[in-house]
């Protein structure tokens, strides 16, 4: 590769694509966090009896919220 080719090519092409991937990853993580928080909030606002009616124990809430967030990312 000659110096002329290097100077006329887009030297920041790799950086730009990296930045775009980082932005996309950040947006994906934000959506996952929002889904986790929403699921957590909905389940913790239920009474123990309501959760037991649907087969969820209070200790299951973090796992269920994480699973909901992971499904959101997929």
N, CA, C, O and CB atoms as a CASP TS submission, in Angstrom:
PFRMAT TS
TARGET T0000
AUTHOR 0000-0000-0000
METHOD Language model
MODEL 1
PARENT N/A
ATOM      1  N   UNK     1       0.852  -1.169   0.000  1.00  0.00           N
ATOM      2  CA  UNK     1       0.000   0.000   0.000  1.00  0.00           C
ATOM      3  C   UNK     1       0.895   1.228   0.000  1.00  0.00           C
ATOM      4  O   UNK     1       1.808   1.343   0.818  1.00  0.00           O
ATOM      5  CB  UNK     1      -0.968   0.000   1.219  1.00  0.00           C
ATOM      6  N   UNK     2       0.635   2.122  -0.899  1.00  0.00           N
ATOM      7  CA  UNK     2       1.471   3.316  -1.010  1.00  0.00           C
ATOM      8  C   UNK     2       0.974   4.404  -0.067  1.00  0.00           C
ATOM      9  O   UNK     2      -0.139   4.353   0.455  1.00  0.00           O
ATOM     10  CB  UNK     2       1.488   3.833  -2.459  1.00  0.00           C
ATOM     11  N   UNK     3       1.831   5.372   0.126  1.00  0.00           N
ATOM     12  CA  UNK     3       1.472   6.496   0.993  1.00  0.00           C
ATOM     13  C   UNK     3       0.277   7.251   0.420  1.00  0.00           C
ATOM     14  O   UNK     3      -0.597   7.692   1.166  1.00  0.00           O
ATOM     15  CB  UNK     3       2.671   7.451   1.170  1.00  0.00           C
ATOM     16  N   UNK     4       0.238   7.399  -0.903  1.00  0.00           N
ATOM     17  CA  UNK     4      -0.890   8.095  -1.538  1.00  0.00           C
ATOM     18  C   UNK     4      -2.211   7.368  -1.260  1.00  0.00           C
ATOM     19  O   UNK     4      -3.230   8.006  -0.994  1.00  0.00           O
ATOM     20  CB  UNK     4      -0.660   8.211  -3.062  1.00  0.00           C
ATOM     21  N   UNK     5      -2.188   6.042  -1.321  1.00  0.00           N
ATOM     22  CA  UNK     5      -3.391   5.264  -1.063  1.00  0.00           C
ATOM     23  C   UNK     5      -3.842   5.449   0.380  1.00  0.00           C
ATOM     24  O   UNK     5      -5.034   5.587   0.656  1.00  0.00           O
ATOM     25  CB  UNK     5      -3.149   3.778  -1.363  1.00  0.00           C
ATOM     26  N   UNK     6      -2.899   5.452   1.277  1.00  0.00           N
ATOM     27  CA  UNK     6      -3.225   5.624   2.694  1.00  0.00           C
ATOM     28  C   UNK     6      -3.818   7.006   2.951  1.00  0.00           C
ATOM     29  O   UNK     6      -4.796   7.137   3.688  1.00  0.00           O
ATOM     30  CB  UNK     6      -1.975   5.415   3.562  1.00  0.00           C
ATOM     31  N   UNK     7      -3.229   8.035   2.346  1.00  0.00           N
ATOM     32  CA  UNK     7      -3.695   9.394   2.588  1.00  0.00           C
ATOM     33  C   UNK     7      -5.052   9.681   1.957  1.00  0.00           C
ATOM     34  O   UNK     7      -5.813  10.493   2.482  1.00  0.00           O
ATOM     35  CB  UNK     7      -2.686  10.373   2.070  1.00  0.00           C
ATOM     36  N   UNK     8      -5.367   9.030   0.840  1.00  0.00           N
ATOM     37  CA  UNK     8      -6.632   9.305   0.170  1.00  0.00           C
ATOM     38  C   UNK     8      -7.756   8.396   0.637  1.00  0.00           C
ATOM     39  O   UNK     8      -8.927   8.686   0.390  1.00  0.00           O
ATOM     40  CB  UNK     8      -6.464   9.170  -1.313  1.00  0.00           C
ATOM     41  N   UNK     9      -7.424   7.319   1.298  1.00  0.00           N
ATOM     42  CA  UNK     9      -8.478   6.453   1.819  1.00  0.00           C
ATOM     43  C   UNK     9      -9.089   7.115   3.050  1.00  0.00           C
ATOM     44  O   UNK     9      -8.594   8.136   3.528  1.00  0.00           O
ATOM     45  CB  UNK     9      -7.926   5.031   2.163  1.00  0.00           C
ATOM     46  N   UNK    10     -10.135   6.541   3.542  1.00  0.00           N
ATOM     47  CA  UNK    10     -10.777   7.106   4.727  1.00  0.00           C
ATOM     48  C   UNK    10     -10.066   6.572   5.969  1.00  0.00           C
ATOM     49  O   UNK    10     -10.318   5.442   6.388  1.00  0.00           O
ATOM     50  CB  UNK    10     -12.304   6.761   4.763  1.00  0.00           C
ATOM     51  N   UNK    11      -9.196   7.361   6.548  1.00  0.00           N
ATOM     52  CA  UNK    11      -8.394   6.868   7.665  1.00  0.00           C
ATOM     53  C   UNK    11      -9.209   6.585   8.926  1.00  0.00           C
ATOM     54  O   UNK    11      -8.780   5.806   9.777  1.00  0.00           O
ATOM     55  CB  UNK    11      -7.319   7.862   7.984  1.00  0.00           C
ATOM     56  N   UNK    12     -10.364   7.201   9.049  1.00  0.00           N
ATOM     57  CA  UNK    12     -11.157   7.018  10.260  1.00  0.00           C
ATOM     58  C   UNK    12     -12.307   6.032  10.059  1.00  0.00           C
ATOM     59  O   UNK    12     -13.196   5.929  10.904  1.00  0.00           O
ATOM     60  CB  UNK    12     -11.704   8.351  10.724  1.00  0.00           C
ATOM     61  N   UNK    13     -12.288   5.323   8.960  1.00  0.00           N
ATOM     62  CA  UNK    13     -13.364   4.380   8.678  1.00  0.00           C
ATOM     63  C   UNK    13     -13.487   3.333   9.788  1.00  0.00           C
ATOM     64  O   UNK    13     -14.592   3.014  10.228  1.00  0.00           O
ATOM     65  CB  UNK    13     -13.127   3.694   7.327  1.00  0.00           C
ATOM     66  N   UNK    14     -12.366   2.813  10.229  1.00  0.00           N
ATOM     67  CA  UNK    14     -12.383   1.821  11.299  1.00  0.00           C
ATOM     68  C   UNK    14     -12.875   2.404  12.617  1.00  0.00           C
ATOM     69  O   UNK    14     -13.599   1.747  13.365  1.00  0.00           O
ATOM     70  CB  UNK    14     -11.002   1.237  11.485  1.00  0.00           C
ATOM     71  N   UNK    15     -12.486   3.614  12.888  1.00  0.00           N
ATOM     72  CA  UNK    15     -12.919   4.270  14.116  1.00  0.00           C
ATOM     73  C   UNK    15     -14.416   4.538  14.072  1.00  0.00           C
ATOM     74  O   UNK    15     -15.120   4.317  15.057  1.00  0.00           O
ATOM     75  CB  UNK    15     -12.147   5.579  14.333  1.00  0.00           C
ATOM     76  N   UNK    16     -14.903   5.015  12.928  1.00  0.00           N
ATOM     77  CA  UNK    16     -16.335   5.301  12.800  1.00  0.00           C
ATOM     78  C   UNK    16     -17.171   4.044  12.983  1.00  0.00           C
ATOM     79  O   UNK    16     -18.200   4.076  13.659  1.00  0.00           O
ATOM     80  CB  UNK    16     -16.633   5.927  11.440  1.00  0.00           C
ATOM     81  N   UNK    17     -16.743   2.951  12.393  1.00  0.00           N
ATOM     82  CA  UNK    17     -17.517   1.715  12.544  1.00  0.00           C
ATOM     83  C   UNK    17     -17.477   1.235  13.995  1.00  0.00           C
ATOM     84  O   UNK    17     -18.464   0.694  14.494  1.00  0.00           O
ATOM     85  CB  UNK    17     -16.975   0.615  11.601  1.00  0.00           C
ATOM     86  N   UNK    18     -16.367   1.423  14.659  1.00  0.00           N
ATOM     87  CA  UNK    18     -16.244   1.055  16.072  1.00  0.00           C
ATOM     88  C   UNK    18     -17.186   1.906  16.934  1.00  0.00           C
ATOM     89  O   UNK    18     -17.843   1.403  17.845  1.00  0.00           O
ATOM     90  CB  UNK    18     -14.780   1.222  16.550  1.00  0.00           C
ATOM     91  N   UNK    19     -17.234   3.198  16.625  1.00  0.00           N
ATOM     92  CA  UNK    19     -18.122   4.102  17.364  1.00  0.00           C
ATOM     93  C   UNK    19     -19.577   3.701  17.156  1.00  0.00           C
ATOM     94  O   UNK    19     -20.364   3.702  18.103  1.00  0.00           O
ATOM     95  CB  UNK    19     -17.902   5.568  16.923  1.00  0.00           C
ATOM     96  N   UNK    20     -19.938   3.358  15.923  1.00  0.00           N
ATOM     97  CA  UNK    20     -21.308   2.936  15.636  1.00  0.00           C
ATOM     98  C   UNK    20     -21.656   1.659  16.401  1.00  0.00           C
ATOM     99  O   UNK    20     -22.765   1.534  16.921  1.00  0.00           O
ATOM    100  CB  UNK    20     -21.495   2.717  14.126  1.00  0.00           C
ATOM    101  N   UNK    21     -20.723   0.715  16.473  1.00  0.00           N
ATOM    102  CA  UNK    21     -20.969  -0.512  17.239  1.00  0.00           C
ATOM    103  C   UNK    21     -21.138  -0.207  18.721  1.00  0.00           C
ATOM    104  O   UNK    21     -21.996  -0.790  19.384  1.00  0.00           O
ATOM    105  CB  UNK    21     -19.821  -1.511  17.039  1.00  0.00           C
ATOM    106  N   UNK    22     -20.324   0.705  19.240  1.00  0.00           N
ATOM    107  CA  UNK    22     -20.433   1.087  20.648  1.00  0.00           C
ATOM    108  C   UNK    22     -21.775   1.755  20.936  1.00  0.00           C
ATOM    109  O   UNK    22     -22.389   1.500  21.972  1.00  0.00           O
ATOM    110  CB  UNK    22     -19.286   2.025  21.036  1.00  0.00           C
ATOM    111  N   UNK    23     -22.230   2.611  20.020  1.00  0.00           N
ATOM    112  CA  UNK    23     -23.530   3.263  20.192  1.00  0.00           C
ATOM    113  C   UNK    23     -24.658   2.241  20.162  1.00  0.00           C
ATOM    114  O   UNK    23     -25.582   2.309  20.971  1.00  0.00           O
ATOM    115  CB  UNK    23     -23.750   4.322  19.104  1.00  0.00           C
ATOM    116  N   UNK    24     -24.585   1.303  19.239  1.00  0.00           N
ATOM    117  CA  UNK    24     -25.616   0.271  19.139  1.00  0.00           C
ATOM    118  C   UNK    24     -25.624  -0.597  20.397  1.00  0.00           C
ATOM    119  O   UNK    24     -26.690  -0.953  20.901  1.00  0.00           O
ATOM    120  CB  UNK    24     -25.390  -0.602  17.884  1.00  0.00           C
ATOM    121  N   UNK    25     -24.447  -0.935  20.901  1.00  0.00           N
ATOM    122  CA  UNK    25     -24.356  -1.741  22.114  1.00  0.00           C
ATOM    123  C   UNK    25     -24.915  -0.982  23.313  1.00  0.00           C
ATOM    124  O   UNK    25     -25.592  -1.560  24.163  1.00  0.00           O
ATOM    125  CB  UNK    25     -22.903  -2.153  22.377  1.00  0.00           C
ATOM    126  N   UNK    26     -24.632   0.298  23.375  1.00  0.00           N
ATOM    127  CA  UNK    26     -25.147   1.114  24.471  1.00  0.00           C
ATOM    128  C   UNK    26     -26.669   1.188  24.422  1.00  0.00           C
ATOM    129  O   UNK    26     -27.329   1.097  25.457  1.00  0.00           O
ATOM    130  CB  UNK    26     -24.548   2.525  24.419  1.00  0.00           C
ATOM    131  N   UNK    27     -27.224   1.352  23.230  1.00  0.00           N
ATOM    132  CA  UNK    27     -28.684   1.396  23.082  1.00  0.00           C
ATOM    133  C   UNK    27     -29.309   0.064  23.485  1.00  0.00           C
ATOM    134  O   UNK    27     -30.355   0.035  24.133  1.00  0.00           O
ATOM    135  CB  UNK    27     -29.070   1.745  21.630  1.00  0.00           C
ATOM    136  N   UNK    28     -28.666  -1.039  23.100  1.00  0.00           N
ATOM    137  CA  UNK    28     -29.166  -2.368  23.460  1.00  0.00           C
ATOM    138  C   UNK    28     -29.149  -2.555  24.978  1.00  0.00           C
ATOM    139  O   UNK    28     -30.105  -3.076  25.553  1.00  0.00           O
ATOM    140  CB  UNK    28     -28.324  -3.468  22.775  1.00  0.00           C
ATOM    141  N   UNK    29     -28.067  -2.133  25.621  1.00  0.00           N
ATOM    142  CA  UNK    29     -27.976  -2.251  27.081  1.00  0.00           C
ATOM    143  C   UNK    29     -29.015  -1.386  27.782  1.00  0.00           C
ATOM    144  O   UNK    29     -29.574  -1.785  28.804  1.00  0.00           O
ATOM    145  CB  UNK    29     -26.579  -1.866  27.558  1.00  0.00           C
ATOM    146  N   UNK    30     -29.273  -0.197  27.233  1.00  0.00           N
ATOM    147  CA  UNK    30     -30.291   0.676  27.805  1.00  0.00           C
ATOM    148  C   UNK    30     -31.673   0.039  27.728  1.00  0.00           C
ATOM    149  O   UNK    30     -32.447   0.114  28.682  1.00  0.00           O
ATOM    150  CB  UNK    30     -30.295   2.022  27.090  1.00  0.00           C
ATOM    151  N   UNK    31     -31.985  -0.588  26.593  1.00  0.00           N
ATOM    152  CA  UNK    31     -33.269  -1.268  26.438  1.00  0.00           C
ATOM    153  C   UNK    31     -33.380  -2.441  27.409  1.00  0.00           C
ATOM    154  O   UNK    31     -34.431  -2.669  28.008  1.00  0.00           O
ATOM    155  CB  UNK    31     -33.449  -1.756  24.992  1.00  0.00           C
ATOM    156  N   UNK    32     -32.282  -3.181  27.555  1.00  0.00           N
ATOM    157  CA  UNK    32     -32.291  -4.308  28.490  1.00  0.00           C
ATOM    158  C   UNK    32     -32.511  -3.823  29.922  1.00  0.00           C
ATOM    159  O   UNK    32     -33.283  -4.425  30.668  1.00  0.00           O
ATOM    160  CB  UNK    32     -30.971  -5.099  28.395  1.00  0.00           C
ATOM    161  N   UNK    33     -31.845  -2.748  30.306  1.00  0.00           N
ATOM    162  CA  UNK    33     -31.983  -2.203  31.655  1.00  0.00           C
ATOM    163  C   UNK    33     -33.407  -1.722  31.887  1.00  0.00           C
ATOM    164  O   UNK    33     -33.967  -1.935  32.962  1.00  0.00           O
ATOM    165  CB  UNK    33     -30.988  -1.052  31.881  1.00  0.00           C
ATOM    166  N   UNK    34     -33.994  -1.078  30.889  1.00  0.00           N
ATOM    167  CA  UNK    34     -35.370  -0.597  31.019  1.00  0.00           C
ATOM    168  C   UNK    34     -36.328  -1.770  31.192  1.00  0.00           C
ATOM    169  O   UNK    34     -37.254  -1.704  31.999  1.00  0.00           O
ATOM    170  CB  UNK    34     -35.771   0.244  29.789  1.00  0.00           C
ATOM    171  N   UNK    35     -36.106  -2.850  30.432  1.00  0.00           N
ATOM    172  CA  UNK    35     -36.971  -4.026  30.551  1.00  0.00           C
ATOM    173  C   UNK    35     -36.793  -4.685  31.918  1.00  0.00           C
ATOM    174  O   UNK    35     -37.773  -5.093  32.541  1.00  0.00           O
ATOM    175  CB  UNK    35     -36.667  -5.038  29.426  1.00  0.00           C
ATOM    176  N   UNK    36     -35.556  -4.789  32.385  1.00  0.00           N
ATOM    177  CA  UNK    36     -35.282  -5.358  33.704  1.00  0.00           C
ATOM    178  C   UNK    36     -36.014  -4.551  34.774  1.00  0.00           C
ATOM    179  O   UNK    36     -36.698  -5.114  35.629  1.00  0.00           O
ATOM    180  CB  UNK    36     -33.755  -5.384  33.989  1.00  0.00           C
ATOM    181  N   UNK    37     -35.863  -3.218  34.717  1.00  0.00           N
ATOM    182  CA  UNK    37     -36.483  -2.352  35.716  1.00  0.00           C
ATOM    183  C   UNK    37     -38.000  -2.460  35.690  1.00  0.00           C
ATOM    184  O   UNK    37     -38.639  -2.502  36.742  1.00  0.00           O
ATOM    185  CB  UNK    37     -36.066  -0.909  35.493  1.00  0.00           C
ATOM    186  N   UNK    38     -38.582  -2.505  34.493  1.00  0.00           N
ATOM    187  CA  UNK    38     -40.034  -2.602  34.378  1.00  0.00           C
ATOM    188  C   UNK    38     -40.545  -3.918  34.965  1.00  0.00           C
ATOM    189  O   UNK    38     -41.522  -3.937  35.713  1.00  0.00           O
ATOM    190  CB  UNK    38     -40.462  -2.476  32.912  1.00  0.00           C
ATOM    191  N   UNK    39     -39.876  -5.011  34.618  1.00  0.00           N
ATOM    192  CA  UNK    39     -40.281  -6.321  35.133  1.00  0.00           C
ATOM    193  C   UNK    39     -40.134  -6.359  36.646  1.00  0.00           C
ATOM    194  O   UNK    39     -41.029  -6.822  37.353  1.00  0.00           O
ATOM    195  CB  UNK    39     -39.447  -7.448  34.485  1.00  0.00           C
ATOM    196  N   UNK    40     -39.002  -5.870  37.141  1.00  0.00           N
ATOM    197  CA  UNK    40     -38.757  -5.824  38.586  1.00  0.00           C
ATOM    198  C   UNK    40     -39.862  -5.039  39.291  1.00  0.00           C
ATOM    199  O   UNK    40     -40.423  -5.488  40.290  1.00  0.00           O
ATOM    200  CB  UNK    40     -37.378  -5.193  38.885  1.00  0.00           C
ATOM    201  N   UNK    41     -40.159  -3.864  38.753  1.00  0.00           N
ATOM    202  CA  UNK    41     -41.165  -2.990  39.357  1.00  0.00           C
ATOM    203  C   UNK    41     -42.543  -3.664  39.373  1.00  0.00           C
ATOM    204  O   UNK    41     -43.242  -3.630  40.386  1.00  0.00           O
ATOM    205  CB  UNK    41     -41.236  -1.654  38.593  1.00  0.00           C
ATOM    206  N   UNK    42     -42.923  -4.265  38.266  1.00  0.00           N
ATOM    207  CA  UNK    42     -44.237  -4.909  38.195  1.00  0.00           C
ATOM    208  C   UNK    42     -44.349  -6.069  39.192  1.00  0.00           C
ATOM    209  O   UNK    42     -45.368  -6.219  39.867  1.00  0.00           O
ATOM    210  CB  UNK    42     -44.502  -5.416  36.768  1.00  0.00           C
ATOM    211  N   UNK    43     -43.309  -6.873  39.276  1.00  0.00           N
ATOM    212  CA  UNK    43     -43.359  -8.029  40.171  1.00  0.00           C
ATOM    213  C   UNK    43     -43.271  -7.636  41.639  1.00  0.00           C
ATOM    214  O   UNK    43     -43.919  -8.257  42.481  1.00  0.00           O
ATOM    215  CB  UNK    43     -42.242  -8.986  39.838  1.00  0.00           C
ATOM    216  N   UNK    44     -42.490  -6.628  41.958  1.00  0.00           N
ATOM    217  CA  UNK    44     -42.385  -6.223  43.362  1.00  0.00           C
ATOM    218  C   UNK    44     -43.618  -5.461  43.825  1.00  0.00           C
ATOM    219  O   UNK    44     -43.885  -5.396  45.025  1.00  0.00           O
ATOM    220  CB  UNK    44     -41.146  -5.367  43.572  1.00  0.00           C
ATOM    221  N   UNK    45     -44.372  -4.884  42.897  1.00  0.00           N
ATOM    222  CA  UNK    45     -45.604  -4.191  43.273  1.00  0.00           C
ATOM    223  C   UNK    45     -46.759  -5.157  43.538  1.00  0.00           C
ATOM    224  O   UNK    45     -47.783  -4.767  44.101  1.00  0.00           O
ATOM    225  CB  UNK    45     -45.998  -3.213  42.183  1.00  0.00           C
ATOM    226  N   UNK    46     -46.594  -6.405  43.135  1.00  0.00           N
ATOM    227  CA  UNK    46     -47.623  -7.410  43.390  1.00  0.00           C
ATOM    228  C   UNK    46     -47.544  -7.858  44.855  1.00  0.00           C
ATOM    229  O   UNK    46     -46.488  -7.793  45.484  1.00  0.00           O
ATOM    230  CB  UNK    46     -47.459  -8.630  42.429  1.00  0.00           C
ATOM    231  N   UNK    47     -48.661  -8.303  45.369  1.00  0.00           N
ATOM    232  CA  UNK    47     -48.649  -8.856  46.719  1.00  0.00           C
ATOM    233  C   UNK    47     -48.061 -10.273  46.655  1.00  0.00           C
ATOM    234  O   UNK    47     -47.965 -10.879  45.588  1.00  0.00           O
ATOM    235  CB  UNK    47     -50.095  -8.868  47.342  1.00  0.00           C
ATOM    236  N   UNK    48     -47.672 -10.780  47.833  1.00  0.00           N
ATOM    237  CA  UNK    48     -47.155 -12.147  47.885  1.00  0.00           C
ATOM    238  C   UNK    48     -48.185 -13.132  47.342  1.00  0.00           C
ATOM    239  O   UNK    48     -47.842 -14.082  46.638  1.00  0.00           O
ATOM    240  CB  UNK    48     -46.767 -12.524  49.324  1.00  0.00           C
ATOM    241  N   UNK    49     -49.425 -12.897  47.672  1.00  0.00           N
ATOM    242  CA  UNK    49     -50.500 -13.793  47.227  1.00  0.00           C
ATOM    243  C   UNK    49     -50.640 -13.764  45.700  1.00  0.00           C
ATOM    244  O   UNK    49     -50.798 -14.812  45.073  1.00  0.00           O
ATOM    245  CB  UNK    49     -51.841 -13.397  47.891  1.00  0.00           C
ATOM    246  N   UNK    50     -50.583 -12.591  45.113  1.00  0.00           N
ATOM    247  CA  UNK    50     -50.684 -12.474  43.649  1.00  0.00           C
ATOM    248  C   UNK    50     -49.527 -13.206  42.971  1.00  0.00           C
ATOM    249  O   UNK    50     -49.717 -13.909  41.978  1.00  0.00           O
ATOM    250  CB  UNK    50     -50.696 -10.984  43.221  1.00  0.00           C
ATOM    251  N   UNK    51     -48.334 -13.030  43.520  1.00  0.00           N
ATOM    252  CA  UNK    51     -47.172 -13.719  42.931  1.00  0.00           C
ATOM    253  C   UNK    51     -47.300 -15.227  43.093  1.00  0.00           C
ATOM    254  O   UNK    51     -46.995 -15.978  42.167  1.00  0.00           O
ATOM    255  CB  UNK    51     -45.858 -13.229  43.581  1.00  0.00           C
ATOM    256  N   UNK    52     -47.746 -15.673  44.254  1.00  0.00           N
ATOM    257  CA  UNK    52     -47.901 -17.114  44.468  1.00  0.00           C
ATOM    258  C   UNK    52     -48.966 -17.704  43.541  1.00  0.00           C
ATOM    259  O   UNK    52     -48.851 -18.852  43.112  1.00  0.00           O
ATOM    260  CB  UNK    52     -48.265 -17.396  45.933  1.00  0.00           C
ATOM    261  N   UNK    53     -49.998 -16.921  43.234  1.00  0.00           N
ATOM    262  CA  UNK    53     -51.034 -17.386  42.307  1.00  0.00           C
ATOM    263  C   UNK    53     -50.475 -17.695  40.924  1.00  0.00           C
ATOM    264  O   UNK    53     -50.977 -18.576  40.226  1.00  0.00           O
ATOM    265  CB  UNK    53     -52.133 -16.346  42.189  1.00  0.00           C
ATOM    266  N   UNK    54     -49.443 -16.973  40.536  1.00  0.00           N
ATOM    267  CA  UNK    54     -48.836 -17.236  39.221  1.00  0.00           C
ATOM    268  C   UNK    54     -47.533 -18.040  39.341  1.00  0.00           C
ATOM    269  O   UNK    54     -46.802 -18.223  38.368  1.00  0.00           O
ATOM    270  CB  UNK    54     -48.562 -15.910  38.493  1.00  0.00           C
ATOM    271  N   UNK    55     -47.272 -18.506  40.549  1.00  0.00           N
ATOM    272  CA  UNK    55     -46.134 -19.405  40.758  1.00  0.00           C
ATOM    273  C   UNK    55     -44.782 -18.735  40.870  1.00  0.00           C
ATOM    274  O   UNK    55     -43.760 -19.323  40.516  1.00  0.00           O
ATOM    275  CB  UNK    55     -46.078 -20.369  39.663  1.00  0.00           C
ATOM    276  N   UNK    56     -44.770 -17.510  41.359  1.00  0.00           N
ATOM    277  CA  UNK    56     -43.506 -16.776  41.490  1.00  0.00           C
ATOM    278  C   UNK    56     -43.252 -16.465  42.958  1.00  0.00           C
ATOM    279  O   UNK    56     -44.110 -15.908  43.643  1.00  0.00           O
ATOM    280  CB  UNK    56     -43.528 -15.467  40.651  1.00  0.00           C
ATOM    281  N   UNK    57     -42.078 -16.826  43.426  1.00  0.00           N
ATOM    282  CA  UNK    57     -41.667 -16.490  44.781  1.00  0.00           C
ATOM    283  C   UNK    57     -40.858 -15.203  44.707  1.00  0.00           C
ATOM    284  O   UNK    57     -40.280 -14.886  43.667  1.00  0.00           O
ATOM    285  CB  UNK    57     -40.843 -17.651  45.441  1.00  0.00           C
ATOM    286  N   UNK    58     -40.816 -14.473  45.797  1.00  0.00           N
ATOM    287  CA  UNK    58     -40.089 -13.200  45.808  1.00  0.00           C
ATOM    288  C   UNK    58     -38.624 -13.375  45.408  1.00  0.00           C
ATOM    289  O   UNK    58     -38.044 -12.492  44.777  1.00  0.00           O
ATOM    290  CB  UNK    58     -40.173 -12.560  47.191  1.00  0.00           C
ATOM    291  N   UNK    59     -38.033 -14.497  45.769  1.00  0.00           N
ATOM    292  CA  UNK    59     -36.628 -14.726  45.430  1.00  0.00           C
ATOM    293  C   UNK    59     -36.430 -14.986  43.934  1.00  0.00           C
ATOM    294  O   UNK    59     -35.299 -14.955  43.448  1.00  0.00           O
ATOM    295  CB  UNK    59     -36.086 -15.901  46.234  1.00  0.00           C
ATOM    296  N   UNK    60     -37.517 -15.243  43.200  1.00  0.00           N
ATOM    297  CA  UNK    60     -37.435 -15.476  41.753  1.00  0.00           C
ATOM    298  C   UNK    60     -37.395 -14.182  40.951  1.00  0.00           C
ATOM    299  O   UNK    60     -37.073 -14.206  39.763  1.00  0.00           O
ATOM    300  CB  UNK    60     -38.609 -16.312  41.298  1.00  0.00           C
ATOM    301  N   UNK    61     -37.711 -13.074  41.567  1.00  0.00           N
ATOM    302  CA  UNK    61     -37.847 -11.812  40.834  1.00  0.00           C
ATOM    303  C   UNK    61     -36.573 -11.412  40.086  1.00  0.00           C
ATOM    304  O   UNK    61     -36.672 -11.072  38.907  1.00  0.00           O
ATOM    305  CB  UNK    61     -38.234 -10.708  41.790  1.00  0.00           C
ATOM    306  N   UNK    62     -35.381 -11.431  40.697  1.00  0.00           N
ATOM    307  CA  UNK    62     -34.190 -11.038  39.937  1.00  0.00           C
ATOM    308  C   UNK    62     -33.950 -11.924  38.711  1.00  0.00           C
ATOM    309  O   UNK    62     -33.579 -11.425  37.649  1.00  0.00           O
ATOM    310  CB  UNK    62     -32.971 -11.080  40.837  1.00  0.00           C
ATOM    311  N   UNK    63     -34.157 -13.217  38.852  1.00  0.00           N
ATOM    312  CA  UNK    63     -33.953 -14.133  37.730  1.00  0.00           C
ATOM    313  C   UNK    63     -34.955 -13.856  36.615  1.00  0.00           C
ATOM    314  O   UNK    63     -34.584 -13.814  35.442  1.00  0.00           O
ATOM    315  CB  UNK    63     -34.071 -15.591  38.198  1.00  0.00           C
ATOM    316  N   UNK    64     -36.201 -13.671  36.970  1.00  0.00           N
ATOM    317  CA  UNK    64     -37.241 -13.430  35.975  1.00  0.00           C
ATOM    318  C   UNK    64     -36.997 -12.099  35.263  1.00  0.00           C
ATOM    319  O   UNK    64     -37.165 -11.999  34.047  1.00  0.00           O
ATOM    320  CB  UNK    64     -38.635 -13.441  36.635  1.00  0.00           C
ATOM    321  N   UNK    65     -36.603 -11.088  36.020  1.00  0.00           N
ATOM    322  CA  UNK    65     -36.315  -9.785  35.419  1.00  0.00           C
ATOM    323  C   UNK    65     -35.124  -9.879  34.467  1.00  0.00           C
ATOM    324  O   UNK    65     -35.131  -9.265  33.401  1.00  0.00           O
ATOM    325  CB  UNK    65     -36.039  -8.737  36.511  1.00  0.00           C
ATOM    326  N   UNK    66     -34.103 -10.646  34.849  1.00  0.00           N
ATOM    327  CA  UNK    66     -32.940 -10.831  33.977  1.00  0.00           C
ATOM    328  C   UNK    66     -33.307 -11.585  32.712  1.00  0.00           C
ATOM    329  O   UNK    66     -32.818 -11.262  31.629  1.00  0.00           O
ATOM    330  CB  UNK    66     -31.834 -11.571  34.716  1.00  0.00           C
ATOM    331  N   UNK    67     -34.167 -12.590  32.843  1.00  0.00           N
ATOM    332  CA  UNK    67     -34.605 -13.335  31.674  1.00  0.00           C
ATOM    333  C   UNK    67     -35.427 -12.452  30.733  1.00  0.00           C
ATOM    334  O   UNK    67     -35.289 -12.545  29.513  1.00  0.00           O
ATOM    335  CB  UNK    67     -35.420 -14.556  32.101  1.00  0.00           C
ATOM    336  N   UNK    68     -36.273 -11.603  31.295  1.00  0.00           N
ATOM    337  CA  UNK    68     -37.069 -10.688  30.465  1.00  0.00           C
ATOM    338  C   UNK    68     -36.162  -9.724  29.720  1.00  0.00           C
ATOM    339  O   UNK    68     -36.387  -9.426  28.548  1.00  0.00           O
ATOM    340  CB  UNK    68     -38.081  -9.905  31.328  1.00  0.00           C
ATOM    341  N   UNK    69     -35.132  -9.237  30.410  1.00  0.00           N
ATOM    342  CA  UNK    69     -34.193  -8.317  29.776  1.00  0.00           C
ATOM    343  C   UNK    69     -33.409  -9.004  28.661  1.00  0.00           C
ATOM    344  O   UNK    69     -33.166  -8.412  27.610  1.00  0.00           O
ATOM    345  CB  UNK    69     -33.232  -7.742  30.816  1.00  0.00           C
ATOM    346  N   UNK    70     -33.015 -10.251  28.894  1.00  0.00           N
ATOM    347  CA  UNK    70     -32.270 -10.995  27.878  1.00  0.00           C
ATOM    348  C   UNK    70     -33.150 -11.265  26.649  1.00  0.00           C
ATOM    349  O   UNK    70     -32.672 -11.222  25.516  1.00  0.00           O
ATOM    350  CB  UNK    70     -31.744 -12.324  28.463  1.00  0.00           C
ATOM    351  N   UNK    71     -34.421 -11.541  26.884  1.00  0.00           N
ATOM    352  CA  UNK    71     -35.337 -11.774  25.752  1.00  0.00           C
ATOM    353  C   UNK    71     -35.522 -10.473  24.970  1.00  0.00           C
ATOM    354  O   UNK    71     -35.682 -10.506  23.750  1.00  0.00           O
ATOM    355  CB  UNK    71     -36.721 -12.315  26.251  1.00  0.00           C
ATOM    356  N   UNK    72     -35.503  -9.349  25.646  1.00  0.00           N
ATOM    357  CA  UNK    72     -35.649  -8.043  24.993  1.00  0.00           C
ATOM    358  C   UNK    72     -34.463  -7.784  24.062  1.00  0.00           C
ATOM    359  O   UNK    72     -34.612  -7.181  22.999  1.00  0.00           O
ATOM    360  CB  UNK    72     -35.762  -6.911  26.049  1.00  0.00           C
ATOM    361  N   UNK    73     -33.288  -8.251  24.480  1.00  0.00           N
ATOM    362  CA  UNK    73     -32.085  -8.022  23.691  1.00  0.00           C
ATOM    363  C   UNK    73     -32.028  -8.902  22.458  1.00  0.00           C
ATOM    364  O   UNK    73     -31.394  -8.547  21.464  1.00  0.00           O
ATOM    365  CB  UNK    73     -30.864  -8.255  24.533  1.00  0.00           C
ATOM    366  N   UNK    74     -32.687 -10.046  22.520  1.00  0.00           N
ATOM    367  CA  UNK    74     -32.624 -10.993  21.404  1.00  0.00           C
ATOM    368  C   UNK    74     -33.422 -10.555  20.215  1.00  0.00           C
ATOM    369  O   UNK    74     -33.458 -11.257  19.204  1.00  0.00           O
ATOM    370  CB  UNK    74     -33.097 -12.329  21.837  1.00  0.00           C
TER
END
